Amino acid sequence: MQEKKRVVEKDAPLKKDDLIVITGAGGFIAGNLALHFKEKGFTRIRAVDKKPLYEWYLHVPGVENLCLDVSHEANCHRVCEGAVEVYNLAADMGGMGFIERFRVECLRSILINTHMVEAAFRAGARRYFFSSSACAYNTLLQQDPNVRALKESDAYPAMAERGYGWEKLISEQFCQEYWHERGMKTFIARFHNVYGPHGTWDGGREKAPAAICRKVIAGIDEKDLRITIWGNGEQTRSFMYIEDCVEGIDRITHCDELIATPINLGSSEMVSINTLVDKVEKIAGVKMKRSYDLHAPQGVAGRNSDNTFIKDVLKWEPGTPLDKGLALTYQWIGQQYQKRKAGERVGIG
């Protein structure tokens, strides 16, 4: 028996003083999302993260900042009080090194979305956004560097990445059922490798663009132009610039055609890790001597975002060229590196 389609009621326009809640706001993407809404003129933004405030990536003036761990149910109800829209980006995650090493921590993020989606529903929130990941896709489709771009239906039959990917896939199911059974509008974006200024750039949670930028910057500073690449360098990925990411989150969450419908949010510009190093070398004006650690975490062989669906629905897709985004990222990481060298406190993620 086919499930009856729920009628979508039109919301009142979001007012500038409606409360927007953003979890994970001490982190890279959510911190930039808080800034995005602040710059659009919204006056009531509640930013939440379990990290101490001095460790937050961005401090947005005029935003209510709460240091609470939203893996605990009581905190979620406090966080969602009075919320009109809730953006849940809180998770234990990082680059491939973190994801492959700390699978239990990644899986435990299921507690965050389980409690947050219920708290948002009880608080009467009109819209709930969940940040999923391309790690939710079937790994059997990603065993070749020349992989075809992944479309949304490729998540099933399910064979997600261990730990992190399975948590995302199950959390997507929660969001879909809260719409189908309880009528709360939920939105789901599968992120593809977000990078840019104010992101993690050292310490083990950083992703490939930041890690390579840091290694090149350090090599130049230490006059040691050697770089170690995880894997054989032929792995392929697409990388999305942070400004495209937050713009995409906003567009997706305010499109009723996408209620309870997972959608890719990523660039379709696929490159190998070797090519990524080439690009950073060009920005830096150096040539590095490469060695390859074939035993290091490297994830799937290839992954790219099929943007057919997002272009069809939103008439938009992430468009910042990798060369442009990398240049801005390299410049910012260089500044952080020099500040740390001078003894200043800097965040690393």
C-alpha positions in Angstrom: 0.0 0.0 0.0 1.5 3.3 -1.0 2.0 5.8 1.8 -0.4 8.8 1.6 1.4 12.0 0.8 1.1 14.7 3.6 -0.3 18.0 2.6 2.3 20.8 2.9 0.9 23.8 4.7 2.4 27.2 3.9 4.4 28.8 6.7 4.1 32.4 7.7 7.2 34.3 6.5 10.2 34.1 8.9 10.4 37.3 10.8 13.8 38.9 11.7 13.1 38.5 15.4 12.1 34.8 15.1 14.4 32.6 17.1 16.9 30.5 15.1 18.8 27.8 16.9 22.1 26.4 15.6 23.9 23.5 17.3 27.5 22.8 16.7 28.0 26.5 16.4 31.5 26.4 18.0 32.5 24.5 14.9 33.4 25.5 11.4 30.2 25.2 9.3 27.7 26.1 12.0 29.8 29.1 13.1 29.7 30.4 9.6 25.9 29.6 9.4 25.4 31.8 12.5 27.3 34.6 10.8 25.3 34.1 7.6 22.0 34.6 9.4 23.3 37.5 11.4 24.4 39.3 8.2 20.9 38.7 6.7 19.5 40.8 9.6 18.2 38.1 12.0 18.3 39.4 15.5 17.6 36.3 17.6 20.1 33.6 17.0 21.0 31.0 19.7 24.3 29.3 19.0 25.1 26.1 21.0 28.3 24.0 21.4 29.8 21.9 24.1 33.2 23.4 23.7 34.3 26.3 26.0 33.6 29.6 24.4 37.3 30.4 23.9 37.6 27.3 21.7 34.8 28.3 19.3 35.9 28.9 15.7 33.9 32.1 15.3 32.3 34.5 17.7 29.4 36.3 16.1 28.5 39.6 17.8 24.9 39.8 19.2 24.3 36.1 19.2 23.2 34.2 22.3 26.0 31.6 23.0 25.3 28.5 25.1 27.9 26.0 26.2 25.8 22.8 26.4 26.3 19.2 25.3 23.3 18.3 23.1 23.9 14.6 23.4 22.0 15.0 26.7 18.2 15.1 26.3 17.6 17.8 29.0 20.0 20.2 27.3 18.2 19.8 23.9 14.9 20.9 25.5 16.6 24.0 26.9 18.3 24.7 23.6 15.0 24.5 21.6 12.8 26.6 23.8 11.0 29.1 21.7 12.7 28.1 18.5 11.1 28.7 15.1 13.9 27.1 13.1 16.5 24.6 14.3 19.7 23.8 12.5 21.4 20.7 13.9 25.0 20.6 12.9 26.4 19.2 16.2 28.4 15.9 15.8 31.7 14.3 16.8 33.5 14.2 13.5 36.6 15.3 11.6 38.7 14.2 8.6 39.3 10.6 7.5 41.9 10.1 10.2 39.4 10.9 12.9 36.4 9.1 11.3 38.3 5.8 10.9 39.9 5.9 14.3 37.0 7.0 16.5 34.0 5.1 15.1 32.3 4.8 18.5 32.4 8.5 19.1 31.0 9.1 15.6 28.2 6.6 16.2 27.3 8.2 19.5 26.3 11.3 17.6 23.0 9.5 17.0 22.1 10.6 20.5 22.3 14.3 19.4 19.9 14.0 16.5 17.6 11.7 18.4 17.2 14.2 21.3 17.3 17.3 19.1 14.6 16.4 16.7 12.3 15.4 19.5 13.0 18.6 21.4 12.5 20.7 18.3 9.1 19.0 17.7 8.0 19.5 21.3 9.1 23.2 21.1 6.9 23.7 18.1 9.7 24.5 15.7 8.5 25.0 12.1 11.6 23.8 10.4 14.4 21.4 11.4 17.7 21.0 9.4 20.0 18.0 9.8 23.5 18.0 8.4 24.1 14.6 6.9 27.2 13.5 4.9 28.3 11.9 1.7 29.7 9.2 4.0 26.1 7.8 4.1 26.5 6.6 0.5 27.1 2.9 -0.4 30.8 2.3 -0.2 30.6 -0.4 -2.9 29.9 2.4 -5.5 33.1 4.2 -4.5 35.9 1.7 -5.1 37.4 3.3 -8.2 39.0 6.8 -8.4 37.1 7.3 -11.7 33.8 6.9 -9.9 30.6 8.2 -11.4 29.1 11.1 -9.4 26.8 9.9 -6.6 23.1 10.7 -6.9 20.8 10.8 -3.9 19.3 7.3 -4.5 22.8 5.7 -4.2 22.5 5.6 -0.4 20.4 2.4 -0.8 20.9 -0.5 -0.7 22.7 0.7 2.4 26.4 0.1 2.9 27.5 3.3 4.5 31.0 4.1 5.9 31.6 2.4 9.3 30.6 4.5 12.2 30.1 8.0 10.9 28.2 7.1 7.7 25.8 4.8 9.4 25.0 7.4 12.1 24.1 9.9 9.4 21.9 7.4 7.5 20.0 6.5 10.6 19.6 10.1 11.6 18.2 10.9 8.2 15.5 8.3 8.9 14.5 10.0 12.1 14.1 13.3 10.2 12.0 11.7 7.5 9.7 10.0 10.0 9.2 13.1 12.1 7.7 14.7 8.9 5.6 11.7 7.8 4.2 10.8 11.2 4.3 14.1 13.1 4.2 16.8 10.5 7.4 18.7 11.4 9.1 20.0 8.3 12.6 18.5 8.2 15.4 19.0 5.7 18.5 16.9 5.1 21.7 17.9 3.2 24.5 15.4 2.5 27.7 17.5 2.7 30.6 16.8 0.5 34.0 17.8 2.0 33.5 21.4 3.2 36.6 23.6 3.5 37.7 27.2 3.8 38.9 29.9 6.3 38.0 29.4 10.0 38.0 25.6 9.5 40.0 22.9 11.3 43.6 23.1 10.0 45.7 21.0 12.5 45.3 18.5 15.4 43.9 15.4 13.6 40.4 16.4 12.6 41.3 18.5 9.6 40.3 17.5 6.1 42.6 17.2 3.0 42.6 20.8 1.7 43.5 22.2 5.1 46.0 19.5 5.9 47.9 19.9 2.6 47.9 23.7 3.0 49.3 23.4 6.5 52.0 20.9 5.4 53.2 23.1 2.6 53.2 26.2 4.8 55.2 24.4 7.5 57.6 22.9 4.9 58.4 26.4 3.5 58.8 27.8 7.0 61.1 25.0 8.1 62.9 24.8 4.8 62.0 21.2 4.4 60.0 20.8 1.2 58.9 17.2 1.8 55.2 16.2 2.1 53.6 12.9 3.1 50.4 12.0 1.4 47.9 9.5 2.8 47.3 6.7 0.3 48.7 6.7 -3.2 47.3 10.2 -4.0 45.0 8.9 -6.7 41.9 9.0 -4.5 39.4 11.4 -5.8 37.0 13.8 -4.1 35.1 17.0 -4.6 35.5 19.9 -2.2 32.9 22.6 -1.4 33.8 26.1 -0.2 32.2 27.2 3.1 30.3 30.2 1.6 28.6 27.8 -0.8 27.8 25.5 2.0 25.9 28.0 4.2 24.1 29.4 1.2 23.0 25.9 0.3 21.8 25.2 3.8 19.6 28.3 3.8 18.2 27.5 0.4 17.4 23.9 1.2 15.7 24.6 4.5 13.4 27.1 2.9 12.3 25.0 0.0 9.2 23.0 0.7 9.9 20.7 -2.3 12.8 19.3 -0.2 10.9 18.4 3.0 12.2 15.1 4.4 14.2 14.6 1.2 18.0 14.0 1.4 19.9 16.1 -1.1 23.5 16.5 -2.1 25.2 19.7 -1.1 28.7 19.7 -2.7 30.8 20.8 -5.6 30.8 18.6 -8.7 34.5 19.6 -9.4 36.3 16.3 -8.7 40.1 16.1 -8.3 42.6 13.6 -7.1 44.6 14.2 -4.0 47.7 14.5 -6.1 46.0 17.3 -8.1 45.0 18.9 -4.9 48.7 19.0 -3.9 49.5 20.4 -7.3 47.1 23.3 -6.8 48.4 24.1 -3.3 52.0 24.0 -4.7 51.0 26.5 -7.4 49.5 28.9 -4.8 52.6 28.6 -2.7 55.1 28.8 -5.6 57.0 25.7 -4.5 57.4 22.1 -5.5 57.3 19.5 -2.8 59.0 16.1 -2.7 56.2 13.6 -2.2 56.1 10.4 -0.3 53.1 8.2 0.1 51.9 6.4 3.3 49.9 3.5 2.0 48.9 2.5 5.5 47.3 5.8 6.5 43.5 6.3 6.6 42.3 7.2 3.1 38.6 6.3 2.9 36.9 5.3 -0.3 38.8 5.4 -3.6 36.6 8.0 -5.2 33.6 10.2 -4.5 31.9 13.1 -6.3 28.6 14.9 -6.0 25.9 14.5 -8.7 24.2 17.9 -8.7 21.4 17.1 -11.1 18.8 17.1 -8.3 19.8 20.3 -6.6 20.1 22.2 -9.9 16.6 20.9 -10.9 14.9 22.0 -7.7 16.9 25.1 -6.6 18.2 26.3 -10.0 21.5 26.6 -8.1 24.6 24.6 -7.1 27.8 25.3 -5.2 29.9 27.2 -7.7 33.1 28.5 -6.1 36.1 27.1 -8.1 38.5 25.0 -6.1 41.4 27.2 -7.2 39.7 30.3 -5.7 38.6 28.7 -2.5 42.0 27.0 -1.9 43.9 30.4 -2.4 41.7 32.0 0.3 42.1 29.0 2.6 45.9 28.9 2.1 46.2 32.5 3.0 44.1 32.2 6.2 46.0 29.1 7.4 49.2 30.9 6.7 48.1 33.7 9.0 47.1 31.2 11.7 50.4 29.4 11.4 52.4 32.6 11.9 50.3 33.8 14.8 50.8 30.5 16.6 54.5 30.7 15.9 54.5 34.1 17.5 52.9 32.7 20.6 49.4 33.8 20.1 46.4 31.6 20.9 44.8 30.3 17.8 42.1 27.7 17.2 43.0 24.6 15.3 39.6 22.8 15.5 
